[in-house]
Amino acid sequence: MISVIVPVYRVEPYLNQCVESILCQTYTDLEILLVDDGSPDKCGQICDEYEKQDCRIRVFHTENHGLSAARNLGLQYATGDYIGFVDSDDWIEPEMYEVLLRKLHEAEFDIIVCGYVTISDKKQVEWKPSEMVCDHDGALAFLINEKINNAVWNKLYSKKLLQRSQVNGALFPEGRNYEDVAVLHRIVDEAKSIAVISKALYHYRIRLGSIMKTYTVQNLMDYADARLARFFFFKNEYPVLYQEKKEKLLLFAGYGISKVWRWWYGCSAEEKQEYNNKIKELLSFTKENIPLFGYSSWPITLRLSALFMHSSSNFSFAIIYALNQVFRKLWPEKSNVVLD
């Protein structure tokens, strides 16, 4: 059986499409855990109605503690041998879990990854990875090279794998955003083998007001911390692989720090007060690890950001913020990929 965990918060316009797409799966041996994370709209009522209609659905109502806590709660009560995650404003293709489980059983893989479609108000972009299988070491290298994406939702996992990946009894770090980035390297590290299929079976919705598109100081710091956590994980746990992939790992960390620099100037003074020490930490990391203009293989926008990331002056923040706004207006089609 597959347990599908769906954290629910402020997604009333999208929740029906999400749940219906799971109920309509061609693989029917499902347990669907809807975790109402204290949603202030009618999401809780919608979840309860679905629970009455289908015995495969279990609903949990909690106070609002965030996406990580909701996922952890779902994992705590999941009874399936395999685990899938679906965000409540997204939806999946009818055959998604049948296809993923069939592939998983071919060689008892620990993780199966599929392609996905990113959907915004203006366009759709399909991510179709190359089909491949890899062992533990290959999977870590693929993750560094971003041949395996950083989200947890377009994947199917063995439950035992996720249990081995937990720290202090929890998989996802509670009270933080960008939790997928913060934990995926730990999950992949526990896997003996992974398979990737190219078919796009998951639909990921980008919407204004979502966590990923909200530039508060807390979100910026969580983004940087999650990426730095991966950098230090490989540096400390796999020093040989770290030396081979150092430039790529610094690229990954550099994007995290760059995002702080690009949006810091636009955040309120009240938000910034408690994060001065954190800015100093990011500045210190940049000076110690990143050349003044980054590496020649990096995108020019990040190389330009690297120059300003070597200074924490208000002038540095203001200039890079202004350049970021100009770039987004001139090339909006690239902003999601390059700047966000």
Secondary structure as UniProt FT lines:
FT   STRAND          2..8
FT   HELIX           12..23
FT   STRAND          30..37
FT   HELIX           43..53
FT   TURN            55..56
FT   STRAND          57..62
FT   HELIX           67..77
FT   STRAND          82..85
FT   TURN            88..89
FT   STRAND          91..92
FT   TURN            94..95
FT   HELIX           96..107
FT   STRAND          111..119
FT   STRAND          124..127
FT   STRAND          132..135
FT   HELIX           136..144
FT   TURN            145..146
FT   TURN            153..154
FT   STRAND          155..158
FT   HELIX           159..164
FT   TURN            168..169
FT   TURN            174..175
FT   HELIX           179..190
FT   STRAND          193..205
FT   TURN            208..209
FT   HELIX           211..213
FT   HELIX           217..237
FT   HELIX           239..244
FT   HELIX           246..264
FT   TURN            265..266
FT   HELIX           269..272
FT   HELIX           273..275
FT   HELIX           276..289
FT   TURN            292..293
FT   TURN            296..297
FT   HELIX           300..308
FT   TURN            309..310
FT   HELIX           314..330
FT   HELIX           332..338
//
